Amino acid sequence: MVEYCFVFLLDPPMILVRPPKLVILDTDRRLSSTVRCLVDSYPRARITWYRFGDLIGQGSILNLENITKHNEQGVYVYRIETDGFEPIEEEFIVHIKGYFRRKLFDFY
């Protein structure tokens, strides 16, 4: 009789691609903008994205294409969770380029 023993090694999360600390969106140019967070771990990490405490996305890519209003800029958070390890949570800032200047010209 042959018995098998399988050993699964846990691999802690290692961030391969980290979102920048500051993301500047240029709405005048209408460029598509995404933020990426790539993680290598076992078991596979779960990545979630938050704005003002509200869940806004899941997965390794966050699409910022629809962020065009002043109240949508600010501090965003991504959270990495891997079973068997402490979660990793970091912040980054999203700023809309030229927003205040454009509003000033609209006023006059």
HELIX and SHEET records of a PDB file:
HELIX    1   1 HIS A   70  GLU A   72  5                                   3    
HELIX    2   2 TYR A   99  PHE A  107  1                                   9    
SHEET    1   A 2 ASP A  11  VAL A  17  0                                        
SHEET    2   A 2 LEU A  38  TYR A  42 -1                                        
SHEET    1   B 5 LEU A  22  LEU A  25  0                                        
SHEET    2   B 5 ILE A  88  ILE A  96  1                                        
SHEET    3   B 5 GLY A  74  GLU A  81 -1                                        
SHEET    4   B 5 ARG A  46  ARG A  51 -1                                        
SHEET    5   B 5 ASP A  54  GLN A  58 -1                                        
SHEET    1   C 2 THR A  34  ARG A  36  0                                        
SHEET    2   C 2 ILE A  61  ASN A  63 -1                                        
END                                                                             
